[in-house]
Amino acid sequence: MKKTLQYFTPEYLEQCKKLTLKQRLEFLENYRKLAFAAQNSKRRSKLISLKVEPDLLELFRRKAELHGVPYQTQIKRLMREWAIK
């Protein structure tokens, strides 16, 4: 079983120092739930419809390609990162 590993920027760590104990515990619980869901991803992904301007989508696809990442994988990665902050 793969373990989830989270990387934090120094700026983010500084921001976290300002959190209360309750906020820290809430973050850890939310992260645990998210990591558990990711590890048990035998659930099928849900197909959604999303309107995006064509030039933005093309730019996003090209940038993902430059980084060697499928663009939909990158979208999901960004959604996950944003959701756990």
N, C-alpha and C positions, 0 to 999 in steps of 0.2 A: 504494500500500500504506500503510495506516495504521500509525503507530508507537505503541507502548505508552508511556504516560507515567505514572510513579508519583509520588504526592505523599506526603510524610512530615510528621508532626507534629514540633514541636520536642522533645517528650518522647521520641519514637521515635528521633530523631537522637542525643539524649544517650545513650540506651540502646545505640545502635549503636557509639558511641565506645568502649565497653567490650569489644567483640568482638575476638577475636584475628584475625590475618591469615588463618588457615585458615578461621575462621568467616565472615569477610567474603567470601572467594573462594567458599566453598560457597553462601552466600546469592546471590551474583551468578550463579553457574552455575544454581542452581534457578530464579531469576527469569528468566534467559535461556530456559530450557526452557519455562517457563510462558508467557512472552510469545510464543515461537515457536509453541506449541500454539494460543494464542489467535488469532494472525495466520493460522494455517492451519486455521481452524475450519470448513473445508469438511466436516470429519468431522461426522457427525450426533451430536446429543446423545443420551445414553443415558437411557432412561426408567427411573426408579427408583420404588420405593414407600417412603414414609416416613410413619410414624404421628406425628401432631402433635395436641396437644389442640385441640379446636375453637375455644376462646376465644383461645388463643395465635395460631392461624392467622388468625382474624378480625382481631385486633389488628394483626398483621403486615401483612395485606392493606390495612387502612385506612391505616396509617402509610405504606406504600409509595404508595398512591393520593394521599395528601396531598403527597408529594414528587414526584409525577408519574412514578413508576417502576413498571413491571410487577413484581408481587411475586416472580415466579419469577426474573426478571432480578436482583432485589435479593438473593435467596437465593444465586444463583450468584456474584454480586459479593462477598458476605460470605464465601462458601466460598473463593474465590480469594484474598481479602485475608488470611484466616486461614492458608491453606496456605503463603503465601510469607513469613510472619513467622518 
